[in-house]
């Protein structure tokens, strides 16, 4: 079972468990490939239900300072598209249940070659893509992804009006990612009531599961939003843990991976039961 | 090259010029970009809007800008007859204000009460701060720290005009990084804020809209050269960073038998890797909302550009230029820092005109080729801006090349 099917199965299982899933974002190769792989491989055990793996890009326009810095650290330490796929390939040796979504910007994929990238990513064990700068209007990647049986996951935001939601969800697969604030990653947080209202509107347009992200940093926030969404996305908070555990020379200190995984455990704990 | 019936009908409805252009932006921005497109489509046919814009261009900017026969340069080079389109004489000292006036009127029409912009050399920042002062709209300008250092006079001008300058430290602290942070601001303040992009780049409709607002340069040139020479020019030449002054001059002539030459900045030389020549040394890619030629490595990471001219120091180029290059309608050549500084001095001494370092790139290429052209060849060069802002850079460059 791969791709969209693996994602669907995970959401079915979460529903059966009666809880919201935790989607964890880390940047591939941050702070280096070795530590990043250790974190990735242990994420499911720490409580990640779905993994978003960021593909580092030199100009991450929708990201706040925390994820910008993580991209730069990864690139400075030799991250590349091929190494990102290798991390996934390695992960899949021991885990065939946890969906992996690659998240990032289009240019590195365009340069790799869209068709070749989708083929190589499928073979490596990737299940879906979130490409921040490919709105439905720029559809060149969606078709090969769908043909491969993988999901092309679209973002919606508070600015996405009803008319536009129709356009966005028409081609959505896997789940819908609701960006809960108008802004970049890791900055503002939305009020739970606003999110609840937004999700009600979104559900009038789609039956797909909804994951809510941007600005969710604590177990309490995650738990509150998990009451209303099928999944909660946390990213900058984990990436901050990486940054906090670097030495003055920028090298990772002992316990860097564990610090990230401990926060994953804390946040997953808050989602473990739906009221 | 295969000849098209017209080169002027782009972009298509989806914002593409052939392979290039488009709307590669985060979903949060899409509704607003569609709104800008609708508002601009309305404004194009709105007589009152166009009349108001014309009024400001005439009485505030001082248009039409002169078309000046550069006689001493012409005699010195001994070939083509060279005219300067004097955008440097516009209020604020460059072509940038043409576009800023158009967009500020649009922002008002859309009911936006805050303006943001990116700037490299500071000329677009100054022009934006100027129109924001004029219309009493708060404005925030993103500018890389490298550029703040080398364009200090423009920073003071913007602050005096009431703009808030946000120094951008990411990357190399130049135009690309300023544009990233302006886009991040826009995503966060999408309801209230209008993003006043300074060049023919970014997501659709910006490349087409900025081109249209700058096309007054070429339209005037057409009328002025007919009056002075009784015929169209044989060639046009302009510098390109993003490419708005060049496209403004070129666009009204795209369907005429006119040779079109655009000059990129090759910095310390293309072979050194320290340059800003995206068409001569880049490859197609996607950045800042559009597909165009970019300086990048083989993993799709953007490489920092280099040019002595802050206004050309950008790793991309407007998508319509990428298309004109692709179909062979325009020639894209390049000029080094050294050649630009020499041209800056030549022009100053011969004509008593201090050109912007950006415009000096176009002058340098003119110096290279004019002598080989017949003396009945008429060439129009876009003097896109004045060079007062560059005095420190030029002096520092000359000092360092002495040692």
Interface residues (C-beta under 8 A of the other chain):
Chain A: X57 X58 X59 X60 X61 X62 X63 X64 X68 X75 X80 X81 X105 X106 X107 X108 X109 X110 X111 X112 X132 X133 X134 X135 X137 X138 X154 X155 X156 X157 X158 X159 X160 X161 X164 X168 X179 X182 X183 X184 X187 X188
Chain B: X14 X22 X23 X24 X25 X26 X27 X28 X29 X30 X31 X32 X34 X170 X171 X176 X180 X183 X184 X187 X188 X189 X190 X191 X283 X284 X285 X286 X287 X288 X289 X291 X294 X296 X298 X299 X300 X301 X302
